[in-house]
Amino acid sequence: MKKKGFRFLGLLVGITLAVVLVPGGWYLFQRMEGNAPTIQWKAPITHAGLSTTFEGVLADPENGLSGVRIVLTRPGDKEVEVFSKEYPAKGFLGPGQVKKDAISFTIEPDKLNISDGEAVLRVSARDRSLRSWANGNLFYQEYPLTIDTMPPAISVLTTRHYLRQGGSGLAIYRLSEKGVKNGVQVGDNFFPGYSGAFSDPDVYMAFFAVDNEQPTDTKIMIQAADKAGNIGAASFSYLINPGNFRKDVINISDRFMEMVLPQFEAGKRVDPNVPLIDRYLKINREQRQSDYAIAGAMCEHSKPVIYWDGVFSRLPNSANRARFADRREYRYKGENVDRQVHLGIDLASVAQSPVPAANSGMVIFAAPQGIYGQTVYIDHGFGLISQYSHLSRIDVNEGQKVEKNQIIGLTGNTGLAIGDHLHFGMLVGDTFVNPIEWWDASWIKNNVTSKINAVTKALQ
């Protein structure tokens, strides 16, 4: 009996110890984990300007956070603390209450009495693990940081800048820093500048434009922003003349809508109770804006290469059917139902006339495009792009090099077109401009090539 009692007592003690020690061991195992906290920065830490804010997320999903400290130092200088924070624990030696925290700090070198140059940002953070004698796991990282509080200097090299609403311009300038985002700011529109046109890599060139709806007092300046966020600006003399755009009336008939709507509604469920005119206006408004955005994005594919040479050609033996920036009123059964601006020139010749490339360049788009129908875009370099729309046939492919006057397709009436014609457009950056300027040899000489030649000569 005594042996059985001892056995039972031993078993009871064993079970009790297992109940106590196994969870305790598992808890201790978790509290002794060896994974350090992590930090995910919103943007790379590389440069700091006059006032630069850095944001990140500090996390330790296992034992929670204990604290974080960030200091800035330059070689030979003392450390300057720029951020620190402590996090509470759940009781004595317990895990942290906070497992994730968004941190943010701002570096202002002048206030910290730190001069421009190379510095180091040291970041250390600990968790609530019982490792290292309950000091926790340590995250430590050093980030080389360039302190730069001086904006890029801009020297404007071109002098005369005469423009019209809906017209193009060219500015050439030199920058004091490399690798900075730069270009011409026209009101709310930005036109990037490119290096590579001249022997001096610090000289940049930017085609820019005044949108047809921007006022004649629109502010224009050259801007350059470096990696530290410093922004340099330079003004230059310019004059914007009014565009004097026409008013036009487009009469919409049921027959026309019945003819064009199927190509936009193919494969879609069409409510038979929605009137023709409402379906047409949806295309004329929403699809048009979508196509404008697609056209504007073509500049992202432009290369810093001057592909073109001389005056741009137009469709041979053609007559103007609509002009650039015509203010169009759309009438249905005698009532005005819509207003839109025509952002190109419509040229009509005989049906299915061969369409020549207006100048040499690279085909960056050759496919159907909404209201424009079958369309080709050609990049002429430095953000200058030509557009050919409503084609009945496309004879070139994306990525193909074309020469001036090379046939790229045939005129047609695809898309939202009335009759066979070519819709010809020109873009500078993401802005449609008046093609007439690019058909004018004198305008090109006075506003583009003479400037390029003058700067080229000055750099020799």
C-alpha positions as CSV (number, residue, x, y, z in Angstrom):
1,M,0.0,0.0,0.0
2,K,2.8,2.4,0.9
3,K,4.5,1.8,-2.5
4,K,1.2,2.5,-4.3
5,G,0.8,5.7,-2.2
6,F,4.3,6.8,-3.1
7,R,3.6,6.1,-6.8
8,F,0.4,8.0,-6.7
9,L,2.1,10.9,-4.9
10,G,5.0,10.9,-7.4
11,L,2.6,10.9,-10.3
12,L,0.6,13.8,-8.8
13,V,3.8,15.8,-8.2
14,G,4.9,15.0,-11.8
15,I,1.6,16.2,-13.2
16,T,1.7,19.3,-11.1
17,L,5.2,20.1,-12.2
18,A,4.2,19.5,-15.8
19,V,1.2,21.8,-15.5
20,V,3.4,24.5,-13.9
21,L,6.7,24.1,-15.7
22,V,5.6,23.4,-19.3
23,P,3.6,26.7,-19.7
24,G,6.2,28.5,-17.7
25,G,8.9,27.1,-19.9
26,W,7.0,28.0,-23.0
27,Y,6.4,31.5,-21.7
28,L,10.1,31.8,-20.8
29,F,11.0,30.6,-24.3
30,Q,8.9,33.3,-25.9
31,R,10.3,36.0,-23.6
32,M,13.8,34.9,-24.5
33,E,13.3,35.2,-28.3
34,G,16.2,36.7,-30.2
35,N,14.6,38.8,-33.0
36,A,15.4,42.5,-32.9
37,P,12.9,45.2,-33.7
38,T,12.5,46.3,-37.3
39,I,12.1,49.7,-39.0
40,Q,10.4,50.4,-42.3
41,W,11.2,53.9,-43.6
42,K,8.7,55.7,-45.9
43,A,11.5,56.9,-48.1
44,P,15.3,56.2,-48.2
45,I,17.4,58.1,-45.8
46,T,20.1,59.8,-48.0
47,H,19.8,63.6,-47.9
48,A,18.6,66.3,-45.5
49,G,17.9,69.9,-46.5
50,L,16.8,73.0,-44.6
51,S,14.0,71.1,-43.0
52,T,13.5,67.4,-43.8
53,T,11.0,65.1,-42.1
54,F,11.7,61.3,-42.0
55,E,8.9,58.9,-41.3
56,G,8.9,55.2,-40.5
57,V,7.2,52.3,-38.7
58,L,9.0,50.7,-35.8
59,A,7.8,47.2,-34.9
60,D,8.4,44.2,-32.7
61,P,5.5,41.7,-32.9
62,E,6.8,39.3,-30.3
63,N,7.8,41.0,-27.1
64,G,6.9,44.6,-28.0
65,L,8.9,47.7,-28.0
66,S,11.1,49.1,-25.3
67,G,12.6,52.3,-26.8
68,V,14.2,54.0,-29.7
69,R,16.9,56.7,-30.0
70,I,18.1,58.5,-33.1
71,V,21.2,60.7,-33.2
72,L,23.0,62.7,-35.9
73,T,26.7,63.2,-36.0
74,R,29.3,64.6,-38.4
75,P,33.0,63.5,-38.3
76,G,34.7,65.2,-35.4
77,D,31.5,66.6,-34.0
78,K,29.5,65.6,-31.0
79,E,26.3,63.5,-31.4
80,V,23.0,65.4,-31.5
81,E,19.8,63.6,-30.5
82,V,17.0,64.1,-33.0
83,F,14.5,61.7,-31.7
84,S,13.9,59.3,-28.7
85,K,10.9,57.5,-27.2
86,E,10.3,55.0,-24.5
87,Y,7.5,52.4,-24.5
88,P,5.7,51.0,-21.4
89,A,5.8,47.4,-20.3
90,K,3.1,45.2,-18.9
91,G,4.4,45.1,-15.3
92,F,7.8,44.5,-14.0
93,L,9.9,42.6,-16.6
94,G,6.8,42.1,-18.6
95,P,6.4,42.3,-22.4
96,G,5.9,45.7,-24.1
97,Q,2.4,47.2,-24.4
98,V,3.3,48.7,-27.9
99,K,4.2,46.3,-30.7
100,K,4.1,48.8,-33.6
101,D,4.5,52.6,-33.7
102,A,4.7,55.2,-36.4
103,I,7.7,57.5,-35.8
104,S,8.5,60.8,-37.3
105,F,11.3,63.3,-36.8
106,T,12.5,66.5,-38.5
107,I,16.1,67.4,-39.1
108,E,16.8,71.2,-39.3
109,P,20.6,71.6,-39.6
110,D,20.6,75.3,-38.8
111,K,18.8,74.7,-35.5
112,L,21.1,71.8,-34.7
113,N,24.2,73.9,-35.5
114,I,25.3,71.3,-38.1
115,S,26.9,72.5,-41.3
116,D,26.6,71.1,-44.8
117,G,28.5,68.0,-45.6
118,E,28.5,64.2,-45.0
119,A,27.0,63.0,-41.7
120,V,25.8,59.8,-40.1
121,L,22.3,59.1,-38.7
122,R,22.5,56.4,-36.0
123,V,19.3,54.5,-35.1
124,S,19.0,52.2,-32.1
125,A,15.9,50.4,-30.8
126,R,15.3,47.7,-28.2
127,D,12.5,45.3,-27.5
128,R,11.2,43.9,-24.2
129,S,12.8,40.5,-24.7
130,L,14.5,39.0,-21.6
131,R,17.7,38.5,-23.7
132,S,20.9,40.4,-22.7
133,W,20.0,40.3,-19.0
134,A,16.5,41.7,-19.7
135,N,17.9,44.6,-21.8
136,G,16.2,43.2,-24.9
137,N,17.3,42.6,-28.5
138,L,19.0,45.6,-30.1
139,F,18.3,47.0,-33.6
140,Y,21.2,49.3,-34.7
141,Q,21.8,50.9,-38.1
142,E,23.9,53.7,-39.4
143,Y,22.7,55.7,-42.4
144,P,25.1,57.9,-44.3
145,L,23.4,61.2,-44.7
146,T,24.3,64.2,-46.9
147,I,23.4,67.6,-45.3
148,D,22.7,70.0,-48.1
149,T,20.8,73.3,-47.4
150,M,21.8,75.1,-50.6
151,P,19.3,75.1,-53.5
152,P,20.6,74.5,-57.0
153,A,21.7,77.6,-58.9
154,I,20.1,78.2,-62.3
155,S,21.6,80.3,-65.1
156,V,19.2,81.1,-68.0
157,L,21.0,81.0,-71.4
158,T,18.1,82.0,-73.6
159,T,16.7,85.5,-73.8
160,R,13.6,85.9,-76.0
161,H,10.5,83.9,-75.1
162,Y,7.4,85.0,-77.0
163,L,4.4,82.8,-76.7
164,R,0.7,82.5,-77.5
165,Q,-2.0,80.8,-75.6
166,G,-1.9,77.2,-76.9
167,G,1.7,77.8,-78.1
168,S,5.2,76.4,-77.5
169,G,8.4,77.7,-76.1
170,L,12.0,76.7,-75.5
171,A,14.3,77.5,-72.5
172,I,17.9,76.5,-72.2
173,Y,19.7,76.9,-68.9
174,R,22.7,75.7,-66.8
175,L,22.4,74.0,-63.4
176,S,25.0,74.0,-60.6
177,E,24.1,70.4,-59.5
178,K,23.7,67.1,-61.3
179,G,20.9,64.7,-60.9
180,V,18.2,67.2,-59.9
181,K,14.6,67.3,-61.0
182,N,14.3,70.4,-63.2
183,G,12.2,72.1,-65.8
184,V,9.9,74.9,-66.6
185,Q,6.9,75.6,-64.4
186,V,4.0,77.2,-66.3
187,G,1.2,78.0,-63.8
188,D,0.3,74.6,-62.5
189,N,1.9,72.7,-65.4
190,F,5.5,71.3,-65.2
191,F,7.7,70.6,-68.3
192,P,10.8,68.6,-67.5
193,G,14.2,69.7,-68.7
194,Y,16.7,67.3,-70.3
195,S,20.5,67.2,-70.5
196,G,22.3,65.8,-73.5
197,A,21.6,68.3,-76.2
198,F,24.9,70.1,-75.7
199,S,28.6,69.4,-75.1
200,D,28.2,70.7,-71.5
201,P,26.3,68.1,-69.4
202,D,25.2,70.8,-67.0
203,V,23.2,72.6,-69.7
204,Y,19.6,71.6,-70.0
205,M,16.9,72.2,-72.5
206,A,13.1,72.3,-71.9
207,F,10.3,72.7,-74.3
208,F,7.3,74.1,-72.6
209,A,3.8,75.3,-73.5
210,V,1.0,77.6,-72.5
211,D,-2.2,75.7,-72.4
212,N,-4.9,77.2,-74.6
213,E,-7.0,78.0,-71.5
214,Q,-4.3,79.5,-69.3
215,P,-4.5,83.3,-69.0
216,T,-1.9,85.7,-70.6
217,D,-0.6,86.6,-67.1
218,T,0.3,83.0,-66.2
219,K,3.6,82.8,-64.2
220,I,6.5,81.0,-65.9
221,M,9.8,80.2,-64.3
222,I,12.6,77.6,-64.3
223,Q,12.8,75.4,-61.2
224,A,15.2,72.8,-60.0
225,A,14.8,70.5,-56.9
226,D,17.8,68.6,-55.5
227,K,17.7,65.3,-53.5
228,A,17.6,67.2,-50.2
229,G,14.4,68.9,-51.2
230,N,16.0,72.4,-51.8
231,I,14.3,74.2,-54.7
232,G,16.0,76.8,-56.8
233,A,14.1,79.1,-59.1
234,A,15.0,81.5,-61.9
235,S,12.7,83.9,-63.8
236,F,13.2,85.0,-67.4
237,S,11.6,87.5,-69.7
238,Y,8.5,86.2,-71.6
239,L,5.3,87.5,-73.2
240,I,2.1,85.5,-73.7
241,N,-0.2,86.8,-76.4
242,P,-3.9,85.9,-76.7
243,G,-4.8,82.9,-78.9
244,N,-7.9,84.3,-80.5
245,F,-9.7,80.9,-80.8
246,R,-12.8,80.3,-82.9
247,K,-16.2,79.2,-81.9
248,D,-17.7,76.2,-83.8
249,V,-21.0,74.4,-83.8
250,I,-21.3,70.6,-84.1
251,N,-24.8,69.3,-85.0
252,I,-25.5,65.9,-83.7
253,S,-28.1,63.7,-85.4
254,D,-29.6,60.3,-84.3
255,R,-28.2,58.8,-87.5
256,F,-24.7,59.8,-86.6
257,M,-25.0,58.5,-83.0
258,E,-26.4,55.2,-84.3
259,M,-23.4,54.9,-86.5
260,V,-20.6,55.7,-84.0
261,L,-21.9,54.4,-80.7
262,P,-21.6,50.7,-81.4
263,Q,-17.8,50.8,-81.5
264,F,-17.8,52.2,-78.0
265,E,-20.5,50.0,-76.6
266,A,-19.4,46.7,-78.1
267,G,-19.4,44.0,-75.4
268,K,-21.1,46.2,-72.9
269,R,-24.6,45.9,-71.5
270,V,-26.6,48.9,-72.9
271,D,-29.8,50.0,-71.2
272,P,-32.3,50.5,-74.0
273,N,-34.1,53.1,-71.9
274,V,-31.1,55.4,-71.9
275,P,-31.6,57.9,-74.8
276,L,-29.1,58.0,-77.6
277,I,-28.0,61.5,-76.8
278,D,-27.2,60.6,-73.1
279,R,-25.1,57.7,-74.3
280,Y,-23.3,59.9,-76.8
281,L,-22.6,62.6,-74.2
282,K,-21.1,60.1,-71.8
283,I,-18.6,59.2,-74.5
284,N,-18.0,62.8,-75.5
285,R,-17.2,63.8,-71.9
286,E,-15.8,60.9,-69.9
287,Q,-14.1,59.0,-72.7
288,R,-12.7,62.3,-74.1
289,Q,-11.1,63.1,-70.7
290,S,-9.7,59.6,-70.4
291,D,-8.1,59.9,-73.9
292,Y,-6.7,63.4,-73.1
293,A,-5.0,61.8,-70.1
294,I,-3.6,59.0,-72.2
295,A,-2.3,61.4,-74.8
296,G,-0.7,63.6,-72.1
297,A,1.1,60.5,-70.6
298,M,2.9,59.9,-73.9
299,C,5.6,62.3,-72.8
300,E,6.7,59.7,-70.3
301,H,8.1,57.7,-73.3
302,S,9.9,60.7,-74.9
303,K,13.7,60.4,-75.2
304,P,16.3,63.2,-74.8
305,V,17.2,63.0,-78.5
306,I,16.4,65.5,-81.3
307,Y,15.0,63.1,-83.9
308,W,13.4,65.9,-86.0
309,D,14.9,68.3,-88.5
310,G,13.3,71.4,-90.0
311,V,9.7,72.3,-90.5
312,F,7.0,69.7,-89.8
313,S,4.9,68.7,-92.8
314,R,1.1,68.5,-93.0
315,L,-1.2,66.2,-94.9
316,P,-0.7,66.9,-98.6
317,N,-3.5,68.5,-100.6
318,S,-5.7,68.8,-97.6
319,A,-8.1,71.5,-96.3
320,N,-8.7,72.6,-92.8
321,R,-12.0,71.3,-91.4
322,A,-11.4,72.3,-87.8
323,R,-8.7,74.4,-86.1
324,F,-6.8,74.1,-82.9
325,A,-8.6,75.0,-79.7
326,D,-12.0,75.6,-81.4
327,R,-14.6,76.2,-78.7
328,R,-17.2,73.7,-79.8
329,E,-20.8,73.8,-79.0
330,Y,-22.6,70.5,-79.6
331,R,-26.3,70.9,-80.7
332,Y,-29.0,68.2,-80.7
333,K,-32.4,69.1,-82.1
334,G,-31.6,72.8,-82.0
335,E,-30.4,72.8,-78.3
336,N,-26.9,73.1,-76.9
337,V,-26.1,69.9,-75.1
338,D,-22.3,70.0,-74.6
339,R,-19.2,72.1,-74.8
340,Q,-15.7,70.9,-75.6
341,V,-12.4,72.2,-76.9
342,H,-10.9,70.7,-80.0
343,L,-7.2,70.0,-79.3
344,G,-5.8,69.5,-82.8
345,I,-6.4,70.4,-86.5
346,D,-8.7,68.4,-88.7
347,L,-7.3,67.9,-92.2
348,A,-9.4,66.4,-95.1
349,S,-8.3,65.2,-98.5
350,V,-9.6,62.3,-100.5
351,A,-10.9,59.3,-98.6
352,Q,-8.2,57.0,-97.3
353,S,-5.3,59.4,-98.2
354,P,-1.8,58.3,-97.3
355,V,-0.7,60.0,-94.1
356,P,3.0,61.0,-93.9
357,A,5.0,61.3,-90.6
358,A,5.3,65.1,-90.0
359,N,8.9,64.6,-89.1
360,S,11.4,61.9,-88.1
361,G,11.0,60.2,-84.8
362,M,10.1,57.0,-82.9
363,V,6.6,55.5,-82.9
364,I,5.5,55.2,-79.3
365,F,1.9,54.2,-79.8
366,A,0.0,52.6,-82.7
367,A,-3.4,51.3,-81.7
368,P,-7.1,52.2,-81.3
369,Q,-7.6,54.9,-78.7
370,G,-11.1,55.8,-77.7
371,I,-12.6,58.9,-79.4
372,Y,-9.5,59.2,-81.6
373,G,-10.0,55.8,-83.2
374,Q,-6.9,54.2,-84.7
375,T,-4.1,56.5,-83.6
376,V,-0.3,56.8,-84.0
377,Y,1.9,58.9,-81.7
378,I,5.5,59.8,-82.8
379,D,8.1,61.0,-80.3
380,H,10.4,63.6,-81.9
381,G,12.5,63.9,-78.7
382,F,12.7,66.2,-75.7
383,G,9.0,65.9,-75.0
384,L,7.8,66.9,-78.5
385,I,5.2,64.5,-79.8
386,S,2.9,64.4,-82.9
387,Q,-0.5,62.7,-83.1
388,Y,-2.4,61.1,-86.0
389,S,-6.0,60.0,-85.4
390,H,-9.1,58.6,-87.0
391,L,-6.9,56.4,-89.3
392,S,-8.5,53.7,-91.3
393,R,-5.3,51.8,-91.4
394,I,-2.0,51.8,-89.4
395,D,1.2,50.9,-91.3
396,V,3.8,51.3,-88.5
397,N,4.5,49.6,-85.2
398,E,5.3,50.8,-81.7
399,G,9.1,51.1,-81.3
400,Q,9.7,51.7,-85.0
401,K,11.9,54.5,-86.3
402,V,10.2,56.6,-89.0
403,E,11.6,59.2,-91.3
404,K,10.0,62.5,-92.2
405,N,7.2,62.0,-94.8
406,Q,7.3,58.2,-94.4
407,I,3.7,56.9,-94.8
408,I,2.4,55.7,-91.4
409,G,-1.2,54.9,-92.4
410,L,-4.4,56.1,-94.2
411,T,-7.0,58.7,-93.2
412,G,-10.4,57.4,-92.1
413,N,-13.3,58.0,-89.7
414,T,-12.6,55.6,-86.8
415,G,-13.4,56.8,-83.3
416,L,-15.7,59.8,-82.8
417,A,-15.3,61.2,-86.3
418,I,-17.6,62.8,-88.7
419,G,-16.4,61.9,-92.2
420,D,-13.0,60.8,-93.5
421,H,-10.2,63.1,-92.2
422,L,-6.9,63.2,-90.2
423,H,-7.0,64.7,-86.7
424,F,-3.4,66.0,-86.4
425,G,-2.2,67.0,-82.9
426,M,1.1,68.2,-81.4
427,L,2.0,67.9,-77.7
428,V,4.7,69.5,-75.7
429,G,5.0,67.4,-72.6
430,D,1.5,66.6,-71.5
431,T,0.0,69.7,-73.2
432,F,-1.6,69.9,-76.6
433,V,-0.2,72.9,-78.6
434,N,-1.1,74.6,-81.9
435,P,0.4,72.6,-84.8
436,I,0.5,75.7,-87.0
437,E,3.7,76.9,-85.2
438,W,5.5,73.6,-86.1
439,W,4.4,74.0,-89.8
440,D,6.0,77.5,-89.9
441,A,9.7,77.5,-90.8
442,S,10.2,81.1,-89.6
443,W,8.6,80.3,-86.2
444,I,10.8,77.3,-85.7
445,K,13.9,79.3,-86.6
446,N,13.1,82.2,-84.4
447,N,11.9,80.2,-81.4
448,V,13.8,76.9,-81.5
449,T,16.8,76.4,-83.8
450,S,18.3,79.9,-83.4
451,K,18.3,79.4,-79.6
452,I,19.9,75.9,-79.9
453,N,22.5,77.2,-82.3
454,A,23.4,80.2,-80.2
455,V,24.0,78.1,-77.1
456,T,25.9,75.5,-79.1
457,K,28.2,78.2,-80.4
458,A,28.7,79.9,-77.0
459,L,29.8,76.5,-75.5
460,Q,32.5,76.0,-78.1
